[in-house]
């Protein structure tokens, strides 16, 4: 900003070319000289570099079966392909949109109004949670929705007959469940010496290696006789040997005749006895209830006798309203309780799985969201955030640390949470916050005037604040972006509309998309570039699309202080220095604003130059106003704005 020495006198001079973003916190006359009162659809990169942005693309896909916008969106990747999961609360249906082909496919129905959440698992597919159940898509079975309710989550040993090692066993199951695969693990419980062999020494470790052990049983030579024949031994460990997983008979456990280990001896054999000790759930399946049984049998009896039996434990219907993947597990929240799976599992809740409930008073209502980032699992309430970390397992029991970070801000809009560099960003009714470490930082002070006007909308029968968050790359700047509905008292006289607020390097600017009102969005990395897809009603478009032209833009400068009222009639020049897409410098309108009113400026091309405007405002200062500013609007023919200026009559030829 340059200001003449005689500001407010004969030739007031104001120039704006150090573009520093928006400030709606302070009154228009109180903001900094290089700040905008309003900056829409133009990104203020730096000095003399204010770039109008591209408009939205044409429709990529339209979900014709739905009306209005989705109420929940989530991006995910499966086998290198990016997708958007979108839920319409009014119909209870969820769709996946392939972001390469932009084909939308319905995958689920019957979801609860505005209580569905989803997350990516590995890069295999999508996990979906709702108060009515838990599902995966493309993980258990490619391109298929699989219910994870009533899965087998554990087994209690109820019968353990002592069996001969190497015996052929099959498996039966008494249940209405499907898809489960179970396998008993057997361990050696006793052994008798049947041949002492030769060449053994005290302390030799003998491994019973047949029977495909997970861990072989170990026998240790205690004493030996002539020629190194084993006289006595001890069982150091019984090992683990897998049993059958179906009715097909398989030889189970060691025979005692195949010996390995670090020893020079040979020829020893043993008679082995084994028992079932635990049940491994290879696949949890669905439809199981607590009390179902699985047992192993041999063909020596008709009908087959139960030799080793387990009673199954069912997970029941797994319901929740938020979900995250963290530390190799899935974490599911319902009300104030968090349930977590076993290690490296998405559908096994036994083993080292478990749950915990937050009873602390700082959690005002229920948990509102789970979000994993930066080696933490963040647990949001509407006015609090916990950070969970250091997940470990000892003796089959999971432990972790959990601390409360703030107890005054959280979020009631789970769709507003997203990662931004080494922090997470989210919406609270008091503003937009950036959480890096243990202290949330309010980053929306400069646009507090907008935050105060954010409205709630009716979504799926509930009135909720509309706030979606994500990141987008524009002109090499990664912008934290929020989509919301608000009452626009700045440019549209209080009319309600949706807006994007974008933040980078401490600067705010806003964007609006032509077409239907934008009411949902999802941010996806495409070829390493963070890209924003927006739902305009039931149609998806790409925001800031390089495939379309530049969009219209609107700027409001500070109301500059002239120092004293102007007491004489004089002419003022308003000027715009810019790069133009074509030869004609048309399409820009300018008004000169005062605290009393505004006056349109008449365009006067400068000697045919395509890079500048000179405009004569009419009656801008009637009534003796003290403040002067500019409102400038333009279209797609301006590619870069370099300067906005307002000067007295003596400098009218300043840009020639």
N, C-alpha and C positions, 0 to 999 in steps of 0.2 A: 504494500500500500504506500502510495506517495500522496502527500497532502501539501497543498500550497501554503505559503507563509500567510497569505491573506484569506484563509478559509473563512467563509461567511461574508466576505466583503465583495469587491467588484468581480473577482474571478475565482470562485470556489473550485477546487480541484480534488477529485477522488478517483483513484485507480485501484482496481482489484485484479491482481494477477498471481498472488501467493495463495493458492487455493488450499484451505485447511479443513474442509468439511463443514458439517452442519452444527448449529447450536440453537436448540429450541428451549433450553433451560432458562436463558436470560431473555429479557425483552429485546426486540429487534434493534433498538437504538443502543443497547448495552453490550452487545456481543463484540468480539474482537474485529478489527478492521478487515482481517483476511478470512473471516468465517462467513458462511452462508446462513441466512435464516431458513432457507429451503434449498435443497439441491436434489432434484429428482431426475433419474435416468441419466446421470452423468457422474463418472467416478473421478474425484479430485486427486489425481496421482501426485502432483507436486506443482512447483512454480511454473506457471504458463502451460500447464498440462492438465486440462479438464476435458475428459473424453466422453462424449455421448456414447451410450452402450447399444448393443444390438437388441432388437426386439425378440419376442418369443417365436419359436418355430411354428410351422403348421402342425396340425394334430398328428401325433405319433400313433395313438390308439384311442378308441372310444369304447367304453363298456356300456353297450346299448341297453343291457338288461337293467341298469341302475339309473337312478335320477339323482342329480346333485353330486357333490364331491364325496370321496371316501372320508371316513372319520379317523382312520388310522393307516399309517404307511410305514414300511420298514424295508430297507434295502438289504440284499444278501447276495452271496456268490455261491454258485454250485458248479464245480468242475470247470472253473474259469469263465463261466457265463454269469453276468450280472442280472439280477431280477429286482423287481419291486413287488412287495406284498402289500395289497390294499384291501381294506375291510370297509364295507358299507354297513353301518350299525342298523339302519332302518330295515334292511333285508336280512341281516345276519349272515351275509355271504362274504367270503374272502377269495381273492383272485391273485394269481401270480402273473406279472407282466415280464416277458423276456425282453430285456433292454437291448438285445441285438436285433431280434425280429419284430419286436413290439407286438407280439401276439399275447392277448390276455386270455387266461384260462381260469375258470372257476374251479377251486380245489376243495372248498369246504362251505358248509352252511350250518345254520343253527347256533351261530355265535351270539354271545350276550352283548346287549347294547353298550357300546363304549367301554368295554372291560377286557378287550382282547389285546394281547401283546405277542411279540415274536422276536426271535434272534437267530442269527446264523450259527450253525454248528460246524466247527472245522471249516472246510470249504466244500462240505458234502451236501448241504441243503438247509432247510428251515425247520425250526422248532416253534410250535404255536401253543400258547397257553390261554385258557379262558376259564371262567368259573365252572363251565360245564365239562371241561376235560383238557387233555394234553395230547398233541399229535406231532408227528414229524412228516415232512414232505421231502422226498428224494433221498432220504438217508437209509431207512430200512429197505425200501424198494425204489428204484429209479422212477421219477416222475409220478409217484404215487403217494397219496395221503395215508398214513398208518396211525391208527389210534394207539396211544401208549397208556390208556387207562386199564386198570385191573391187570397189570403185568405181575408176573411172579417175581417177588422181590427177595425171597429167602426160603430156606428150608430147615426144619427142625428134625433131627434124627430121632426116630421112634422105635426102630428095630435094627439091631446090629448083630446078626448071626455070625459066629466064627466060621470062616470058610477056608478051604484049601487053596493055597496060592496057585495061580495058573488056571483056575476053574473057569469054564465057559459060562458067561452070564448074559442075560438079556434084560430089557427094561420095560415095565408097564406103567401106565399113567391113568389115574382115575380122576377125570376132570372134564369140564365142558370148554375149557380154554383151548386156544389154538396158537400154533406158531412157536411154542416154547421148546427149548432144547435143554435137557438136564443131564448131568453126569456126576455119578458118585465118585468120590476119591477114597481109595482103599489104602490102608497102612498095615505093615507087618506087625503082628502083636506077639508072635512066638515063633521059635524055630528049634528044630531038633537036628542033631548031627547024624547024617546017614552015611557019610564017607569022610575020613579024616584027610585024605590026600597026602602029599609029600611036599617038603621044602618050605613050610611055613615057619614064621618066627613070631614071638610075642609082640603084640602091638600092630601087626599087619591089619590093615583096613580092607575088608572085603565088601564089594558093592554088588547087590543083587540087581543086575542090569536088564533082565528081560521083563516083559510086561510094559514096555514104553513108559518108564517112570518119569514123572515131572521132577521128582527128587528120589534117587535110589535109596533103598534101605542100606544101612551100614552095620556090618558085623565086625567085631574086633577080637582078634585071637588073644586069649588069656593065657593058655598053656599049650604045650605041644609035647608029643612023645617021640618015639624012635622014628628017624627019617624025616622029622619035621611034620609028622601027622598032627592035625589039630586035635587037642584033647578037650579043651573047653573054650568057650567064647561068650561074649556079651553082645547085646543089641544096642548099638549106640543111637540109632534113629530108625523108625519104622518106614520112613520114606512116604511117597505119595504116588499112587498108581491109578490111572483113570479107568473107570468102569464103562459099561455100555451106555450109549445114548439113544438106543432104539430097541425094538424087539429082536433085532438081529444079534445072535450070540457072538460074543467076542471073548477070547482068552483074557482073563483079568488077573493082574498081580504076578509076582515072580514065582517061578517054579522051584527055585533054590538050586538049580543045576547050572546056571549061567553066572559065573563069578568074574567080576572085574576088580580093579583097584590096584594100588601100588604094592605088589607082592610078587615074590619069586615062586611062591607055592602053586601047585596045581592039583586038580582032582578032587577037591572038597565038594561035597554036596550036602543040601539041607532039606528037611521037610518043613514047609512054610505054612503058617496059619495067618490069615488076614481078616480085617473087619473094615466095614465102611465107617468113615469118620466125618465126612462133610459132603455137602451138595454144591456143585458149581452150576450156576444158571448161565448156560452158554448163550441162549436167547430167551428173553423174558416173556415173549409172546403177548397175547391179550386174552381177556375173558376169564382169568383165573380168580378164584375166591379163596380166602383163607380156609384151610381144612382139606383142600385137594391133596391127593397123595401121589407119590411116585415111588416105585419100588423095583428092585432087581430080583431076578429069579434064575433058576437053573432048570434044565429039562428033565432032571431026574425024578420029578414028581408030576402027576397029573391030577388035578390042574396044578400049574406051577405054584410053588410056595413063595410067600414073601420072605426073602432072606435079609435084605437091607431095605428099610423104608424111611421115607421122609414125609412130613406134613408141610405143605407149601404155605407161605405167607404171601398175600396179595397186596399190591400197592393201593388197591381201591381206585376210586375215581380221583385223579389228580387234578385239582382245580387251582386256579390262581389268576392274578391280574397283571403280573409282570414277570419277566424271565431274563436271565443273562447266562452267558458261558464264561467261566472264570476258573483258573487253576485246574484245568482238565475235567471240570465238572459242570453240571447244569444246576442253576440256582433258581428256584421258583418261589414267588411270594404270594400269599393270600392273607388279607387283613394285616396282622402284625407278626405273622410267622413266616420264616424262610425255610424251605425244604431243599436239601441238596443231595445229589446223586453220589454213587460210589465213584472211585477213582476212574478216570478216563471212560466215563459212561454217560449216556444221555437218557437211558431208560431202565437202569438198575438202581434201586434205592436202598438195597440192603448193603451188606459188607460195611464199608467205611462211610456209607451215606448217613444222613441224619437230618436234624432240624433244630431250629432255635426260635424263640419268641422274644421280641423286644417289649419288655414291660415298663421300661423307663418312662418317666413323666415327660421328658423333652420331646418324645414322639407324640405329638398332640392328638392325632387321629390314627389313621392306618398308614402303613407304608404305601407310597405312591409310585415308586419306580425302583428298579435295579439297573445299574449301568456299570459295565466293566471297562476300565481304561487305566493306563499308567501304572499297572501292577496293583491296582486296588479294585475291589468291588464296592461301588458307592451305593448306599441304601438311602433313598430319599423319602422324607416325609414332606408334608406341605410346608413345614417351617423348620426342618432339621435335615442334616445329612450325616450318616455314619460312613466310615471307611473301614472295610474289612480287608485283612491281608495276612501274610505269613501262615498259609494253610499247610499243615503238616499232619502226618498219620503216624501214630505209635500204638502198637499192639492192636491194630485194627480200628482204632478210634481216631476220628478227625478232630483236630484242634486248630484254632486260629485266633488272631487278635482283632478286636473291633473297638474303634474309638469314635466318639461323637466329635464332629468337627465344628459346625455352627449349630446353634439351637434357636436361631432366629430367622433363617432363610432356608427354603427348600423349593419344591415346585409342585404344583397341582396339574402341570401339563407335561406328562412324560415325553411327548413327541418333541418337546423343545430342547431336550438334552442331546448334546453331541460333543465330539472331541475336536479340539482346535489347538494345533501344535501340542505342547506338553500339558494342556489343561483341558477341562471340560467346561462347557458353557451351557447355561440354562436360563429359563424364564421364571421369575417370581413376580408377584403382583406389584412389587416395588421397583422392578427393573430387570435388566439383563445382567447376569453375573458370570464371572470367570473364576473357576476354582482351580488353583495350582498350588499343591501342597495342602496346608491346613487352613488357609484363610481365603474365604470368597471375596472377590473384588468386584464391586459394582462398576461396570464399564459403560453404563447407559446414561451417565449424568448429563451429557451434552444434549441428549434427545429426551430429557424428562418430560418436556411438553407433549411429546408423542405418547410416551408410556402412560401418562395420565388419561389418555383418550382411548386406550385399548379396550375393546368391548368383548362381552361374551356373546356366543352365538348358540342357537339351538342345534345340537348335534345328537341324532339318535334318541330324541326325546329328553335329553339333558341339556341344561344351559351351562356351558363351559367356556373358559377363556380359550380363544383360538390362538395357539402359538406353536408353530413348527420351527425347528432349528436345523441348520446344516451349514456346510461350507461350499463355496464356489470360487473358482479361479477366474479372475477378470483382469486383463491387461497385466498379467504377471503378478497380481496381488491376490493372495488367498484371503477371501473375505468371510468372516463369520456372519451368517445370514439368519434373520428371523422373518417369518411370515405371520401376519396377524391382521385382525380386523380392527378398525379404529374410526373414531369420528374426526373427520378432517376439517379442523377449524382453521387450517393454515392456507389452504388453496381452494376448498370447495364448500365453504360456508357451513360446516358441520355435518355434511353428508357422510354416511358410513360407507367405507370401502376397504378393500384389503390392500396391504402394502408390504413390501420387502424392505427391511432396515438392514444395512450392510456396514460392517465395521472392519477396519484394518489400520494398523499403525496409529491408533488413537483417533482415527477420523471416521465419522459417520456420514453416510449418504443414503438415499432411499431410491427405490425403483418400483414402478408399477408396470403391469403387463397388459397390453391391449387384449381385447376379447372378454370372455366371461370372467366373473370374479374368481380370483385364485384363492382356494381355500384349503389346499393341502400340498405338501411338497416332499421330495426325498432327494438326498444328496448322494451321489455315486461317483467313485473314481473311475474315469474312462481313459484308458491309456495313460494313467498317471495324472490326469487332470481332473480336479474335483468339479463335477458337473451337476447342475440343478435341474431336476424334472419337477414340473408343477402341474397339479390337477386343476383345470378350469372346468368346474362342474364335473362331469364324468369323462372328460377328455384330458389326456396327458399331452403336454407340450414340453419342450426344452426351453428354459429361460436363457436369455442372453445368447441366442443361437447364432453361430457364425454363418449359417446358411441363409439368413435373412438380412435385410438392411438395418441401418441404424433407426432407432425409435425417436419419438418426440421427447423433448426435455424441457424442464422448467427450473429457473433459478430465481432466488430472491436474495439480494445482498443485504448487508447491514443498512439501517437507516443512519447515514453518516451525520455526525454533528457538525453543522456549519459554523458553530461558535456563537452566532447571533442571528436573529431574524434578518432576512433580506428586505430592505426597505425601498428598493427601486426596481422598476421593471427591467429585466434583462433576459437575454437569450441563453439557454443552456444547451450543451451538446452531450448526447449519450452516444457512446461508441462501443462496438464489439470488434475485437481483433480475433480472427479465427481462420482455420483452414476449411475450405469449401470443397465439396465433392464434385461440383460442376463449375461452369463459367459464370452462372448467375448467382449473385449474392442475395437471394430472396428467401422467404420462409421464416424470417425472424421477426418477432414483435417485441417491442420494448415499451414499458411504461416507467415514468419517473414517479416514485412514491414519496409522499410526505406523511407526517403523522395526521394530516388533515384529509388527505385524499390522494388520487393518482391521476396522471395525465399521460395519454398515449403520445408516442414519439413518431414523427413522420420520417420514413427512410429517405436518405439522400445518398445514392451511390457515389463513391469517391473516385472520380476520373476513370470509371469503368473497372476499378480494382475489384477482383473477386475475393479479396481477403479482409475487407473491412466494411463497417457500416458507420455512417454518421447520421444521427437522428435529432430532430428539433422537437423537444417536448413543448407542449402548449400549456400555459397557465399552471405550471407545476407548483408555483409558490403562492398562489392566491391565498390571502388571509394572513400572511406573515409567518409561515411555518419555519421551524428551526432545523428540521431533519430532512435529508434527501437520500433516497436509495433507488435501486433499480429492480424491476421484475422483468426478466428476459425469458422468452419461450422460443423454441425452434424445432425444426424437423430434421429429417434424415440427410439434408444436404450439408450440415456442419459436422466435420469429422474431428476437429480439435478446437477448443476455445482457449485462447491465449491471454485475453485481457477483457475486462469490463471497465468502462470509464465514464465519469460524469464530470464535465468541465464548464467553466464560464465562457462568455462569448469571445473573449480575447484569444482564446486557444481553440477556436472552432476548427481551424485547419490543422489540428495537431496530428492527424494521421495521414496527411497527404505526403 
